[in-house]
Amino acid sequence: MKTRFIFILFLFLSVLMQAQQVNLLEIKDEVRTGNYQKAKKLIDLYIAQHNLSPEEVYNLNFRKDILDRIAVDFSANKADVVKYINKYYPGVDDKALAAWEAEKSLEAMILNGEKKYFSRAASNLFRINKDAIKRKLEVDGIPKDKVQEVLETHLPSVVNELKKNVQTQTSPVRMEVTYEVTLEPNVVPAGEVVRCWLPYPREDNRRQGNVKLISTGGVSNYVISPEDYAHRSIYMEKTAEKDKPMVFSLQFSYTSAAEWFDLKNKQLKAYDTDSEVYKKYTAERESHVLFTDMIKELSKQIVGNETNPYLKIRKIFDYINDNYPWAGAREYSTLQNIPEYVIENKHGDCGQVALLFITLARYNGVPAKWQSGFMMHPGGLNLHDWAEVYFEGIGWIPVDQSFGRRSFDLGEDVAYFYLNGIDAYRWIVNDDYSQALFPAKIYPRSETVDFQRGELEWRGGNIYFDQWRWDFDVKYTD
């Protein structure tokens, strides 16, 4: 029996090696035309036909994962999209859909010979297209914005307090957080160990501290990442049980303060261009902070000949605010260059516009970096990303491009609060993007840029977002 098996295997390998040699250009062409199933088969064949290093095999298999992730994102059919849009445009026709698709207000692509829409394409239409936004307001009325209500009181209070006391931080908020990840039953065979990384608050940040771990859901053997890791996490393991969901939970408390700098009244010092901070944070970085021709052209349009660093970032801040509305995002791991995606599609979520802001700031000689975690406003809990910029003699200053220029009639300081400040309702997890987790992850991450929802894997591979769900709750204790 063993001899027969070896003979069959030999025949199979012989046929395989005699097959037409696959090259990477063929694979790229199939991906470009949306033939993902064929592309994945060609990748398998390419791996079999070539003597590749383990790293090359790893990267090619991850390319297959990316194609699957795009298919998860683009899971909506025409009927799904039309059903949603019909509420606002009864009897919407193909001509209207085609027009929205052409102007990038309705995101679609051809996958394996079938037109598929981004799962959030229909709702995004009413965030991106100006006429659709007006139409939605006519039908639904003006929605109640709970975050806006909090900020109407909070931001003026922060500005007034910090102006009066000539300091940069105020209004601390104490929060108790319960965070939970639930893996669906039988995703992993019973008896297998699942490795889990959950977000944890940074303790090395000037605005955030007094962190207290309350519970790890009964897991005693956990590991909190060292403070010098850019992604702050707590690691746990559990063993899968047949037909039962697996829950990883975490409870902690911490204090967060608001921060605001009155930059327009400060005389900024010239940068020390030889400093490590300046060199590191004005440099390009793969694969999303790159000074491409598209970035250079946009920079010329926005910044022009401006030399004042504060006015540079104000121009960038205003331009992104006015031209790239917020919209639900594709998974970051599926995008090759996020800032260019924003420019080409004329919209972006918080992290996408933050990366565009960072890239433009760096290209214009203003040190900028990534920061992210969660927005923790009462009635408005969610993932959130923002940036920080560095001014000589002042230090790092938060910039929340997504919160943007506020529409309050409360003066310029409040309107531009998020150009040089941030509110107290934040949970800071990350101080950079695309950095290592601790302990190291074996398989590619579900989120290759940010780290917020968490990460799961087992010895059989990564466990992607479509196989588990996350949730969290906050109590304000002060």
LODO-507106 format. One record per residue (C-alpha): chain; residue number from 1; residue in three letters; z, y, x. Coordinates in Angstrom, 3 decimals, always signed. Each point is the difference from the previous one (the first is absolute). Layout:
% LODO-507106
SELUM   kette    nr   rest          w          v          u
SELUM       A   NUM    ala          Z          Y          X
...
% end
This chain:
% LODO-507106
SELUM   kette    nr   rest          w          v          u
SELUM       A     1    met     +0.000     +0.000     +0.000
SELUM       A     2    lys     +0.916     +2.380     +2.837
SELUM       A     3    thr     -3.288     -0.750     +1.819
SELUM       A     4    arg     -1.967     +0.655     -3.188
SELUM       A     5    phe     +1.772     +3.331     -0.533
SELUM       A     6    ile     -0.789     +1.105     +3.557
SELUM       A     7    phe     -3.652     -0.997     -0.468
SELUM       A     8    ile     -0.278     +2.011     -3.247
SELUM       A     9    leu     +1.664     +2.965     +1.655
SELUM       A    10    phe     -2.444     -0.279     +2.917
SELUM       A    11    leu     -2.966     -0.013     -2.404
SELUM       A    12    phe     +1.390     +3.023     -1.847
SELUM       A    13    leu     +0.477     +1.952     +3.207
SELUM       A    14    ser     -3.469     -0.969     +1.195
SELUM       A    15    val     -1.586     +1.290     -3.204
SELUM       A    16    leu     +2.129     +3.138     +0.238
SELUM       A    17    met     -1.058     +0.742     +3.545
SELUM       A    18    gln     -3.653     -0.536     -0.891
SELUM       A    19    ala     +0.247     +2.531     -2.827
SELUM       A    20    gln     -1.447     +3.446     +0.583
SELUM       A    21    gln     +2.322     +2.036     +2.187
SELUM       A    22    val     +1.835     +2.684     -1.949
SELUM       A    23    asn     +0.373     +3.461     +1.552
SELUM       A    24    leu     +2.370     +2.818     -0.872
SELUM       A    25    leu     -2.809     +2.252     -1.234
SELUM       A    26    glu     -0.813     -2.512     -2.732
SELUM       A    27    ile     +3.630     +0.049     -1.111
SELUM       A    28    lys     +0.068     +3.818     -0.009
SELUM       A    29    asp     -3.187     +0.128     -2.089
SELUM       A    30    glu     +1.455     -2.342     -2.622
SELUM       A    31    val     +3.198     +2.068     -0.150
SELUM       A    32    arg     -1.966     +3.231     -0.285
SELUM       A    33    thr     -1.995     -1.342     -2.958
SELUM       A    34    gly     +3.111     -1.344     -1.723
SELUM       A    35    asn     -0.746     -3.705     +0.500
SELUM       A    36    tyr     +3.584     -0.807     +0.889
SELUM       A    37    gln     -0.077     -3.704     -0.826
SELUM       A    38    lys     -2.966     -0.532     +2.297
SELUM       A    39    ala     +1.575     +2.196     +2.682
SELUM       A    40    lys     +3.165     -2.116     -0.005
SELUM       A    41    lys     -2.032     -3.196     +0.381
SELUM       A    42    leu     -1.916     +1.542     +2.889
SELUM       A    43    ile     +3.272     +0.980     +1.665
SELUM       A    44    asp     +1.201     -3.607     -0.208
SELUM       A    45    leu     -3.302     -1.180     +1.444
SELUM       A    46    tyr     +0.112     +2.595     +2.774
SELUM       A    47    ile     +3.487     -1.149     +0.988
SELUM       A    48    ala     -1.162     -3.629     +0.065
SELUM       A    49    gln     -3.104     +0.782     +2.064
SELUM       A    50    his     +1.595     +2.126     +2.697
SELUM       A    51    asn     +2.652     -0.610     +2.605
SELUM       A    52    leu     +2.274     +2.851     -1.043
SELUM       A    53    ser     +3.403     +1.086     +1.221
SELUM       A    54    pro     +2.991     -0.381     -2.358
SELUM       A    55    glu     +0.023     +3.802     -0.410
SELUM       A    56    glu     -3.666     +0.039     -1.025
SELUM       A    57    val     +0.593     -2.758     -2.551
SELUM       A    58    tyr     +3.058     +1.865     -1.326
SELUM       A    59    asn     -2.014     +3.208     -0.441
SELUM       A    60    leu     -2.906     -1.747     -1.716
SELUM       A    61    asn     +2.314     -1.758     -2.436
SELUM       A    62    phe     +1.629     +3.361     -0.731
SELUM       A    63    arg     -3.466     +1.367     -0.858
SELUM       A    64    lys     -0.191     -2.704     -2.655
SELUM       A    65    asp     +3.409     +1.115     -1.287
SELUM       A    66    ile     -1.267     +3.578     -0.252
SELUM       A    67    leu     -2.953     -1.121     -2.120
SELUM       A    68    asp     +2.403     -1.802     -2.339
SELUM       A    69    arg     +2.198     +3.112     -0.177
SELUM       A    70    ile     -2.966     +2.178     -0.957
SELUM       A    71    ala     -0.837     -2.492     -2.747
SELUM       A    72    val     +3.575     +0.332     -1.310
SELUM       A    73    asp     -0.345     +3.809     -0.018
SELUM       A    74    phe     -3.418     -0.153     -1.690
SELUM       A    75    ser     +0.934     -2.351     -2.814
SELUM       A    76    ala     -0.955     +2.103     -3.043
SELUM       A    77    asn     -3.149     -0.654     -2.007
SELUM       A    78    lys     -2.141     +2.541     -1.820
SELUM       A    79    ala     +1.643     -0.977     -3.302
SELUM       A    80    asp     +3.461     +0.800     +1.422
SELUM       A    81    val     -1.139     +3.432     +1.157
SELUM       A    82    val     -1.853     +0.860     -3.208
SELUM       A    83    lys     +3.011     -1.011     -2.122
SELUM       A    84    tyr     +2.233     +2.465     +1.848
SELUM       A    85    ile     -2.529     +2.846     +0.057
SELUM       A    86    asn     -0.902     -0.405     -3.698
SELUM       A    87    lys     +3.327     +1.522     -0.980
SELUM       A    88    tyr     -1.184     +3.308     +1.433
SELUM       A    89    tyr     -3.779     -0.381     -0.198
SELUM       A    90    pro     -0.770     -2.185     -3.047
SELUM       A    91    gly     -3.247     -1.892     +0.413
SELUM       A    92    val     -0.240     +0.698     +3.739
SELUM       A    93    asp     -3.393     -1.230     +1.239
SELUM       A    94    asp     -1.505     -1.338     +3.232
SELUM       A    95    lys     -1.461     +3.408     +0.866
SELUM       A    96    ala     +3.454     +1.587     +0.044
SELUM       A    97    leu     +1.445     -2.863     +2.053
SELUM       A    98    ala     -2.839     +0.276     +2.521
SELUM       A    99    ala     +0.506     +3.764     +0.337
SELUM       A   100    trp     +3.735     -0.420     +0.663
SELUM       A   101    glu     -0.708     -2.754     +2.506
SELUM       A   102    ala     -2.571     +2.147     +1.829
SELUM       A   103    glu     +2.448     +2.882     +0.428
SELUM       A   104    lys     +2.782     -2.419     +1.133
SELUM       A   105    ser     +2.204     +0.646     -3.021
SELUM       A   106    leu     -0.283     -3.639     -1.111
SELUM       A   107    glu     +0.344     -2.490     +2.844
SELUM       A   108    ala     -2.156     -3.143     -0.180
SELUM       A   109    met     -1.772     -2.429     +2.300
SELUM       A   110    ile     -2.209     -3.082     -0.151
SELUM       A   111    leu     +1.968     -3.154     +0.790
SELUM       A   112    asn     -1.819     -3.331     +0.193
SELUM       A   113    gly     -2.844     +1.348     -2.109
SELUM       A   114    glu     +2.187     +1.522     -2.733
SELUM       A   115    lys     +1.084     +3.618     -0.500
SELUM       A   116    lys     +3.780     +0.215     +0.217
SELUM       A   117    tyr     +2.207     +3.052     -0.450
SELUM       A   118    phe     +3.120     +0.974     +1.884
SELUM       A   119    ser     +2.968     -1.121     -2.105
SELUM       A   120    arg     +1.153     +3.622     -0.336
SELUM       A   121    ala     -3.474     +1.523     -0.272
SELUM       A   122    ala     +0.218     +0.876     -3.708
SELUM       A   123    ser     +3.376     +1.767     +0.228
SELUM       A   124    asn     -1.052     +1.680     +3.272
SELUM       A   125    leu     -3.017     +1.530     -1.751
SELUM       A   126    phe     +2.420     +2.193     -1.952
SELUM       A   127    arg     +1.680     +1.150     +3.206
SELUM       A   128    ile     -3.169     +0.725     +1.982
SELUM       A   129    asn     -2.700     +1.350     -2.317
SELUM       A   130    lys     +0.815     +3.513     -1.233
SELUM       A   131    asp     -1.698     -0.426     -3.390
SELUM       A   132    ala     +1.736     -3.346     -0.531
SELUM       A   133    ile     +3.351     +1.581     +0.893
SELUM       A   134    lys     -0.542     +2.662     -2.678
SELUM       A   135    arg     -1.083     -2.620     -2.514
SELUM       A   136    lys     +3.137     -2.075     +0.594
SELUM       A   137    leu     +2.194     +3.058     -0.522
SELUM       A   138    glu     -1.784     +0.699     -3.286
SELUM       A   139    val     +0.655     -3.532     -1.238
SELUM       A   140    asp     +3.450     -0.747     +1.448
SELUM       A   141    gly     +1.439     +3.488     +0.341
SELUM       A   142    ile     +1.923     +1.228     +3.042
SELUM       A   143    pro     +2.135     -2.847     +1.342
SELUM       A   144    lys     +3.667     +0.533     +0.757
SELUM       A   145    asp     +0.468     +0.010     +3.778
SELUM       A   146    lys     +3.584     -0.986     +0.811
SELUM       A   147    val     -0.457     +0.568     +3.732
SELUM       A   148    gln     -1.309     +3.504     -0.675
SELUM       A   149    glu     +3.078     +0.712     -2.113
SELUM       A   150    val     +2.310     -1.060     +2.842
SELUM       A   151    leu     -1.883     +2.093     +2.545
SELUM       A   152    glu     -0.048     +3.138     -2.147
SELUM       A   153    thr     +3.750     +0.232     +0.586
SELUM       A   154    his     +0.360     -1.789     +3.318
SELUM       A   155    leu     -2.591     +1.850     +2.122
SELUM       A   156    pro     +1.102     +3.595     -0.772
SELUM       A   157    ser     +3.606     -1.060     +0.593
SELUM       A   158    val     -0.891     -1.448     +3.422
SELUM       A   159    val     -2.006     +3.068     +1.061
SELUM       A   160    asn     +2.668     +2.467     -1.140
SELUM       A   161    glu     +2.835     -1.949     +1.656
SELUM       A   162    leu     -1.789     -0.378     +3.326
SELUM       A   163    lys     -1.085     +3.626     +0.098
SELUM       A   164    lys     +3.538     +1.116     -0.651
SELUM       A   165    asn     +1.648     -2.254     +2.587
SELUM       A   166    val     -2.750     +0.106     +2.649
SELUM       A   167    gln     -0.130     -3.765     +0.386
SELUM       A   168    thr     -2.592     -2.699     -0.714
SELUM       A   169    gln     +1.780     -2.698     -2.032
SELUM       A   170    thr     +1.874     +0.041     -3.302
SELUM       A   171    ser     +0.559     -1.659     -3.403
SELUM       A   172    pro     +0.864     -3.541     +1.154
SELUM       A   173    val     -0.355     -2.766     -2.581
SELUM       A   174    arg     +1.862     -3.320     +0.176
SELUM       A   175    met     -2.000     -2.924     -1.385
SELUM       A   176    glu     +0.731     -3.672     -0.573
SELUM       A   177    val     -3.123     -2.156     +0.039
SELUM       A   178    thr     -0.655     -3.532     -1.258
SELUM       A   179    tyr     -3.312     -1.352     +1.300
SELUM       A   180    glu     -1.508     -3.318     -1.048
SELUM       A   181    val     -3.035     -2.138     +0.810
SELUM       A   182    thr     -0.899     -3.004     -2.177
SELUM       A   183    leu     -2.371     -2.722     +1.197
SELUM       A   184    glu     -1.740     -1.885     -2.809
SELUM       A   185    pro     +0.902     -3.697     -0.448
SELUM       A   186    asn     -1.901     -2.619     +2.021
SELUM       A   187    val     -1.926     +2.457     +2.183
SELUM       A   188    val     +1.661     -1.799     +2.893
SELUM       A   189    pro     +0.723     -3.760     -0.105
SELUM       A   190    ala     +3.591     -1.002     -0.685
SELUM       A   191    gly     +2.041     -0.316     +3.162
SELUM       A   192    glu     -2.030     +2.538     +1.960
SELUM       A   193    val     +1.706     +3.019     +1.544
SELUM       A   194    val     -1.186     +3.460     -1.092
SELUM       A   195    arg     +0.463     +2.891     +2.419
SELUM       A   196    cys     +0.591     +3.413     -1.583
SELUM       A   197    trp     +0.182     +3.575     +1.315
SELUM       A   198    leu     +1.423     +2.615     -2.395
SELUM       A   199    pro     +0.064     +3.804     +0.532
SELUM       A   200    tyr     +3.256     +1.451     +1.320
SELUM       A   201    pro     +1.058     +3.660     +0.513
SELUM       A   202    arg     -0.330     +1.566     +3.436
SELUM       A   203    glu     +3.218     +1.109     +1.648
SELUM       A   204    asp     -1.598     +2.009     +2.820
SELUM       A   205    asn     -1.376     +2.794     -2.185
SELUM       A   206    arg     +1.511     +3.479     -0.201
SELUM       A   207    arg     -0.336     +0.160     -3.808
SELUM       A   208    gln     +1.243     -3.493     -0.807
SELUM       A   209    gly     +3.196     -1.820     +0.928
SELUM       A   210    asn     +3.318     -1.512     -1.009
SELUM       A   211    val     -1.746     -3.306     -0.762
SELUM       A   212    lys     +2.196     -2.750     -1.449
SELUM       A   213    leu     -1.239     -3.547     -0.619
SELUM       A   214    ile     +1.617     -1.300     -3.190
SELUM       A   215    ser     -1.701     -3.341     -0.708
SELUM       A   216    thr     -2.805     -2.271     +1.180
SELUM       A   217    gly     -0.105     -2.154     -3.124
SELUM       A   218    gly     +2.041     -2.831     +1.460
SELUM       A   219    val     -2.014     -0.284     +3.237
SELUM       A   220    ser     +2.442     +0.098     +2.901
SELUM       A   221    asn     -2.434     -0.577     +2.868
SELUM       A   222    tyr     -1.971     +3.262     -0.082
SELUM       A   223    val     -1.322     +2.262     +2.762
SELUM       A   224    ile     -0.288     +3.794     -0.145
SELUM       A   225    ser     -2.688     +1.360     +2.300
SELUM       A   226    pro     +1.095     +2.112     +2.982
SELUM       A   227    glu     -0.093     +3.750     -0.561
SELUM       A   228    asp     -2.809     +0.468     +2.515
SELUM       A   229    tyr     -2.395     -2.003     -2.189
SELUM       A   230    ala     -2.257     +2.376     -1.951
SELUM       A   231    his     +0.105     -2.279     -3.057
SELUM       A   232    arg     +3.632     -0.383     -1.085
SELUM       A   233    ser     +0.545     -3.389     -1.645
SELUM       A   234    ile     +2.506     -2.682     -0.869
SELUM       A   235    tyr     -1.170     -3.579     +0.541
SELUM       A   236    met     +1.040     -3.041     -2.046
SELUM       A   237    glu     -1.043     -3.611     -0.551
SELUM       A   238    lys     +0.225     -2.319     -3.011
SELUM       A   239    thr     -1.182     -3.515     -0.833
SELUM       A   240    ala     -2.399     -0.469     -2.917
SELUM       A   241    glu     +1.023     -2.092     -3.014
SELUM       A   242    lys     -2.472     -1.686     -2.348
SELUM       A   243    asp     -0.874     +1.981     -3.166
SELUM       A   244    lys     +2.458     +2.776     +0.857
SELUM       A   245    pro     -0.719     +3.603     +0.977
SELUM       A   246    met     +1.484     +1.133     +3.296
SELUM       A   247    val     +1.922     +3.289     -0.043
SELUM       A   248    phe     +0.846     +2.059     +3.071
SELUM       A   249    ser     +2.362     +2.874     -0.815
SELUM       A   250    leu     +1.701     +2.817     +1.840
SELUM       A   251    gln     +2.562     +2.630     -0.952
SELUM       A   252    phe     +1.009     +2.981     +2.119
SELUM       A   253    ser     +1.027     +3.654     -0.209
SELUM       A   254    tyr     -0.953     +3.005     +2.115
SELUM       A   255    thr     -0.065     +3.802     +0.016
SELUM       A   256    ser     -3.157     +2.128     +0.088
SELUM       A   257    ala     -0.197     +3.772     +0.504
SELUM       A   258    ala     -2.714     +2.537     -0.772
SELUM       A   259    glu     -1.578     +1.880     +2.902
SELUM       A   260    trp     -1.968     +3.246     +0.088
SELUM       A   261    phe     -1.164     +2.348     +2.761
SELUM       A   262    asp     -0.915     +3.645     -0.574
SELUM       A   263    leu     -2.947     -0.199     +2.386
SELUM       A   264    lys     -1.904     +3.042     -1.160
SELUM       A   265    asn     +2.790     +2.195     +1.382
SELUM       A   266    lys     +0.208     -1.749     +3.368
SELUM       A   267    gln     -1.813     +0.826     +3.221
SELUM       A   268    leu     -1.381     -3.323     +1.188
SELUM       A   269    lys     +0.020     -0.848     +3.694
SELUM       A   270    ala     -3.072     -1.239     +1.838
SELUM       A   271    tyr     -0.166     -3.780     +0.348
SELUM       A   272    asp     +0.885     -1.697     +3.253
SELUM       A   273    thr     -3.231     -1.965     +0.137
SELUM       A   274    asp     +1.316     -2.136     +2.879
SELUM       A   275    ser     +2.965     -1.303     -2.009
SELUM       A   276    glu     +0.074     -3.633     -1.158
SELUM       A   277    val     +0.450     +1.082     -3.613
SELUM       A   278    tyr     -3.091     +2.174     +0.110
SELUM       A   279    lys     -2.162     -2.582     +1.747
SELUM       A   280    lys     +1.020     -2.877     -2.264
SELUM       A   281    tyr     -0.188     +1.789     -3.329
SELUM       A   282    thr     -3.232     +1.886     +0.539
SELUM       A   283    ala     -1.827     -3.150     +1.112
SELUM       A   284    glu     -2.327     -2.270     -1.936
SELUM       A   285    arg     +1.266     -3.391     -1.089
SELUM       A   286    glu     -1.771     -3.041     -1.388
SELUM       A   287    ser     -1.082     -0.429     -2.580
SELUM       A   288    his     +0.857     +2.834     -2.393
SELUM       A   289    val     +0.657     +3.031     +2.231
SELUM       A   290    leu     -3.397     +0.454     +1.619
SELUM       A   291    phe     -1.893     +3.214     +0.746
SELUM       A   292    thr     -3.272     -1.137     -1.519
SELUM       A   293    asp     -2.982     +2.243     -0.678
SELUM       A   294    met     +1.076     +0.143     -3.640
SELUM       A   295    ile     +3.468     +1.263     +0.986
SELUM       A   296    lys     -1.426     +2.538     +2.447
SELUM       A   297    glu     -2.397     +1.398     -2.593
SELUM       A   298    leu     +2.711     +0.272     -2.645
SELUM       A   299    ser     +2.364     +1.636     +2.497
SELUM       A   300    lys     -2.599     +2.640     +0.827
SELUM       A   301    gln     -0.333     +0.743     -3.712
SELUM       A   302    ile     +3.768     +0.250     -0.584
SELUM       A   303    val     +1.553     +1.436     +3.163
SELUM       A   304    gly     -2.852     +1.956     +1.538
SELUM       A   305    asn     +1.189     +2.162     +2.897
SELUM       A   306    glu     +3.671     +0.166     -1.037
SELUM       A   307    thr     +2.374     -0.227     +2.986
SELUM       A   308    asn     +3.454     +0.293     -1.614
SELUM       A   309    pro     +1.345     -3.575     -0.414
SELUM       A   310    tyr     +1.885     +0.780     -3.218
SELUM       A   311    leu     -3.063     +1.594     -1.598
SELUM       A   312    lys     -2.093     -2.973     +1.127
SELUM       A   313    ile     +2.160     -2.487     -1.877
SELUM       A   314    arg     +0.229     +2.338     -2.988
SELUM       A   315    lys     -3.801     +0.089     -0.233
SELUM       A   316    ile     -0.183     -3.786     +0.282
SELUM       A   317    phe     +2.795     -0.401     -2.568
SELUM       A   318    asp     -1.739     +2.320     -2.473
SELUM       A   319    tyr     -3.415     -1.594     +0.433
SELUM       A   320    ile     +1.233     -3.552     -0.584
SELUM       A   321    asn     +2.119     +1.184     -2.928
SELUM       A   322    asp     -2.985     +1.707     -1.653
SELUM       A   323    asn     -2.704     -2.577     +0.695
SELUM       A   324    tyr     +1.502     -3.501     +0.026
SELUM       A   325    pro     +1.993     -0.805     -3.166
SELUM       A   326    trp     +2.493     -2.841     -0.089
SELUM       A   327    ala     -1.343     -3.337     -1.257
SELUM       A   328    gly     +1.187     -3.601     +0.089
SELUM       A   329    ala     -0.830     -1.582     +3.347
SELUM       A   330    arg     -1.786     -3.048     +1.211
SELUM       A   331    glu     +2.081     -2.127     +2.357
SELUM       A   332    tyr     +0.032     +1.711     +3.376
SELUM       A   333    ser     -0.740     -3.227     +1.888
SELUM       A   334    thr     -3.459     -0.076     -1.618
SELUM       A   335    leu     -1.037     +3.440     +1.305
SELUM       A   336    gln     -1.421     +0.454     +3.507
SELUM       A   337    asn     +0.679     +3.739     +0.266
SELUM       A   338    ile     +2.253     +1.481     -2.671
SELUM       A   339    pro     -0.634     +3.744     +0.645
SELUM       A   340    glu     -3.764     -0.562     -0.228
SELUM       A   341    tyr     +0.544     -1.961     -3.226
SELUM       A   342    val     +1.745     +3.072     -1.472
SELUM       A   343    ile     -2.793     +2.338     +1.109
SELUM       A   344    glu     -2.780     -2.258     -1.291
SELUM       A   345    asn     +1.673     -0.810     -3.326
SELUM       A   346    lys     +1.538     +3.452     -0.589
SELUM       A   347    his     +3.449     -1.328     -0.914
SELUM       A   348    gly     +2.975     -1.803     +1.535
SELUM       A   349    asp     +3.555     -1.110     -0.594
SELUM       A   350    cys     +3.010     +1.332     +1.930
SELUM       A   351    gly     -0.487     -2.078     +3.145
SELUM       A   352    gln     -3.741     +0.520     +0.081
SELUM       A   353    val     +0.195     +3.795     -0.144
SELUM       A   354    ala     +2.933     -0.077     +2.455
SELUM       A   355    leu     -2.193     -1.799     +2.543
SELUM       A   356    leu     -2.794     +2.501     -0.572
SELUM       A   357    phe     +2.459     +2.867     +0.519
SELUM       A   358    ile     +1.395     -1.617     +3.180
SELUM       A   359    thr     -3.477     -0.568     +1.426
SELUM       A   360    leu     -1.138     +3.579     -0.666
SELUM       A   361    ala     +3.254     +1.425     +1.374
SELUM       A   362    arg     -0.263     -2.027     +3.204
SELUM       A   363    tyr     -3.655     +0.869     +0.468
SELUM       A   364    asn     +1.040     +3.661     -0.207
SELUM       A   365    gly     +2.706     -0.357     +2.643
SELUM       A   366    val     +3.018     -0.213     -2.333
SELUM       A   367    pro     +2.168     -3.092     +0.650
SELUM       A   368    ala     +0.327     -2.049     -3.192
SELUM       A   369    lys     +1.350     -3.406     -0.948
SELUM       A   370    trp     +0.532     -2.355     -2.926
SELUM       A   371    gln     +3.173     -0.480     -2.019
SELUM       A   372    ser     +0.463     -2.018     -3.168
SELUM       A   373    gly     +2.252     -1.894     -2.346
SELUM       A   374    phe     +0.683     +0.825     -3.626
SELUM       A   375    met     +0.291     +2.977     -2.332
SELUM       A   376    met     +3.369     -0.327     -1.724
SELUM       A   377    his     -0.094     +2.735     -2.645
SELUM       A   378    pro     +1.760     -0.790     -3.288
SELUM       A   379    gly     -2.742     -1.217     -2.323
SELUM       A   380    gly     -2.564     -0.243     +2.813
SELUM       A   381    leu     +0.741     -2.925     +2.319
SELUM       A   382    asn     -2.959     -1.156     +2.077
SELUM       A   383    leu     -1.425     -0.770     +3.427
SELUM       A   384    his     -0.803     +3.154     +1.925
SELUM       A   385    asp     -1.465     +1.184     +3.312
SELUM       A   386    trp     -0.005     +3.402     +1.692
SELUM       A   387    ala     -0.328     +1.544     +3.467
SELUM       A   388    glu     +1.917     +1.998     +2.574
SELUM       A   389    val     -1.350     +2.677     +2.342
SELUM       A   390    tyr     +1.511     +1.271     +3.219
SELUM       A   391    phe     +0.449     +3.635     +1.007
SELUM       A   392    glu     +1.172     +0.952     +3.491
SELUM       A   393    gly     +3.588     +1.251     -0.037
SELUM       A   394    ile     +0.558     -1.146     -3.600
SELUM       A   395    gly     -0.674     -3.738     +0.024
SELUM       A   396    trp     -1.333     -2.341     -2.681
SELUM       A   397    ile     -0.578     +1.418     -3.472
SELUM       A   398    pro     -0.840     -2.027     -3.139
SELUM       A   399    val     -3.303     +0.595     -1.803
SELUM       A   400    asp     -0.636     -1.774     -3.312
SELUM       A   401    gln     -3.726     +0.400     -0.586
SELUM       A   402    ser     +0.011     -2.052     -3.201
SELUM       A   403    phe     +2.719     +2.106     -1.659
SELUM       A   404    gly     -2.148     +2.903     +1.073
SELUM       A   405    arg     +0.121     +3.613     -1.069
SELUM       A   406    arg     +2.310     +0.291     -3.012
SELUM       A   407    ser     -1.137     +1.804     -3.125
SELUM       A   408    phe     +3.407     +1.536     -0.738
SELUM       A   409    asp     +0.034     +3.770     -0.564
SELUM       A   410    leu     +2.935     +0.292     +2.412
SELUM       A   411    gly     -1.493     +1.759     +3.015
SELUM       A   412    glu     -1.895     -1.087     +3.090
SELUM       A   413    asp     +2.951     -1.722     +1.703
SELUM       A   414    val     +0.320     -2.483     -2.868
SELUM       A   415    ala     -3.762     -0.317     -0.484
SELUM       A   416    tyr     -0.417     -0.989     +3.665
SELUM       A   417    phe     +3.310     -1.869     +0.261
SELUM       A   418    tyr     -1.672     -3.280     +1.008
SELUM       A   419    leu     -1.976     +1.628     +2.806
SELUM       A   420    asn     +3.241     +0.408     +1.956
SELUM       A   421    gly     +2.658     -1.922     -1.883
SELUM       A   422    ile     +0.956     -3.014     -2.068
SELUM       A   423    asp     +2.364     -0.611     -2.899
SELUM       A   424    ala     +3.168     -2.095     +0.170
SELUM       A   425    tyr     -1.293     -2.817     -2.207
SELUM       A   426    arg     -1.508     -2.181     +2.720
SELUM       A   427    trp     +0.575     -3.378     +1.618
SELUM       A   428    ile     -1.421     +0.003     +3.537
SELUM       A   429    val     -1.072     -3.441     +1.236
SELUM       A   430    asn     -2.784     +0.665     +2.530
SELUM       A   431    asp     -0.462     +2.459     +2.837
SELUM       A   432    asp     -3.526     -1.118     +0.917
SELUM       A   433    tyr     -2.788     -2.182     -1.384
SELUM       A   434    ser     -1.385     -3.449     +0.963
SELUM       A   435    gln     +2.916     -0.945     +2.223
SELUM       A   436    ala     +1.689     -3.365     +0.596
SELUM       A   437    leu     +2.589     -1.504     -2.303
SELUM       A   438    phe     +3.236     -1.548     +1.268
SELUM       A   439    pro     +0.105     -2.908     +0.415
SELUM       A   440    ala     -3.746     -0.242     +0.579
SELUM       A   441    lys     -2.261     -1.165     -2.801
SELUM       A   442    ile     -2.164     -3.021     +0.817
SELUM       A   443    tyr     -2.830     +0.650     -2.455
SELUM       A   444    pro     -1.791     +3.282     -0.829
SELUM       A   445    arg     +1.982     +2.315     -2.228
SELUM       A   446    ser     -0.889     +0.628     -3.612
SELUM       A   447    glu     +0.330     +3.716     +0.783
SELUM       A   448    thr     -1.378     +0.695     +3.456
SELUM       A   449    val     +0.662     +3.757     +0.033
SELUM       A   450    asp     +3.171     +0.706     -1.962
SELUM       A   451    phe     +3.170     -2.026     -0.570
SELUM       A   452    gln     +1.717     +0.551     -3.343
SELUM       A   453    arg     -0.279     -2.788     -2.575
SELUM       A   454    gly     +0.909     -2.650     +2.557
SELUM       A   455    glu     -1.749     -2.949     +1.640
SELUM       A   456    leu     +0.122     -3.751     -0.654
SELUM       A   457    glu     -1.378     -2.996     +1.878
SELUM       A   458    trp     +0.591     -3.697     +0.560
SELUM       A   459    arg     -1.306     -2.446     +2.606
SELUM       A   460    gly     -3.201     -0.376     -2.049
SELUM       A   461    gly     -0.888     +3.703     +0.230
SELUM       A   462    asn     +0.594     +3.473     -1.369
SELUM       A   463    ile     +1.018     +0.361     -3.655
SELUM       A   464    tyr     -2.043     +2.829     -1.488
SELUM       A   465    phe     +1.109     +2.571     -2.579
SELUM       A   466    asp     -1.686     -1.749     -2.931
SELUM       A   467    gln     +2.475     -2.885     +0.325
SELUM       A   468    trp     +3.219     +1.989     -0.200
SELUM       A   469    arg     +1.428     +3.141     -1.587
SELUM       A   470    trp     +2.441     +2.676     +1.084
SELUM       A   471    asp     +2.435     +2.240     -1.860
SELUM       A   472    phe     +2.877     +2.331     +0.733
SELUM       A   473    asp     +2.678     +2.035     -1.721
SELUM       A   474    val     +2.003     +3.046     +1.096
SELUM       A   475    lys     +3.401     +1.357     -0.932
SELUM       A   476    tyr     +0.900     +3.557     +0.983
SELUM       A   477    thr     +3.640     -0.222     +1.010
SELUM       A   478    asp     +0.865     +3.621     +0.910
% end
